[in-house]
Amino acid sequence: MKYIILYAREPKFGLNLHPPEVIKRRDFIEVAGIEVDSLEEVFRQMNHVDGTEIVSKLGNQRGMPLRSMSSGDIALAEDGKIWFCASVGWREVTFAQEDVR
């Protein structure tokens, strides 16, 4: 499945055990697009756990170095689901109404 990876512009969610159910798209910046089989694989690749690296030309063009994925970042799945990287695992969230097109 294809995922668009968005990192929080500011680490405002931190290690929140209960992420918000609704998030604002403008609080995130797109850094990569990857194709993997699972959310666990999203995390693995975005953190270079096994030596495979994602080179983010988009992140570099926007002047944002690619850091490791952490709690508070999100993955947009091609099926339309929005996944919030929680302190443990993933939580499905939605964009605020003003972000829905």
N, C-alpha and C positions, 0 to 999 in steps of 0.2 A: 504494500500500500504506500502511496505517496503522502508525505507530510511536509507542511511548511512550518519551520521552526521560528518562533518569535520569543525574543528575550525581553524581560521586563526592562524598561528604560531606567528605572530606579528599583532597587530591591525593597519595594514597599511591602511585599507580602512576607518576606523573610521565611522563617521556619514555621509559618502558620499551619497548625494542624487542621484547621477548618477553613480552607480557601473560600473566598466569596463565590456564591453561585452565579453571580453576574459580574463580568469584568468589562472594562472599557478598552476597546481596541487601541486607542491612542496612547495607552500606557505601555505599549510594546513596540518593538522594532523587529522586522523580518530579517533573519540572519542566514537562513539556509533552506534548501529544499532537498529532501532525501527520500529514497525509496527503500523501505525495510519491511519486515514481516510482522513486527510487533512494537508496542510502546517501549518494552524493555530494550529492544534493539535501537530505538530512537535514543534512549538515554545512553546506552553503551557507545554508540557512534559519536554522539555529541560530547562525550567525555573521554574519548580516545582510550577506552579501557583496554582494548585488544590491539592497539597499534594502528588501527585504521583511522585516518584523519579526514575530517570534512573541511574542505577549503571553502571559505565563504567569501566569494568575490563581492557579493552584495553587502555583507558586513563591512568589508574593507572599503568599498566605495562610499559608504556612509560614515566612514571614519570610526567605526566601532570594531575594536579587535574582537575576534571570536574567543570568548571565554567558555569555560565548561558550563553545561546546562545545570541549573540548580533549581531549588524550590522557588516557585513563583514564575517560572518560565512556562510557555505553552507550546503545544504541538497541534496544528490544525490538520486533521485527517481529510483525505480526499472525499470521504463520505459525508463531510460536513460537521462531524463531531469536533468539539474543542476540548482538548485535554490539558489540564493544569498539572504541572509537576509539583506534587505535594511533598512534604517532608518524608513520607513513606508512600510510595506508589503514585498513582495518577487519579485525578478526580475530574469527572466531566463537568464543564461549566458552559455558560452561554455568554454571548456578547450583549452589552447593554442595548436597549432598543434603538438608540440613535446610531449604532454601528451596523444595524441590520439593513441590508439593501434590498 
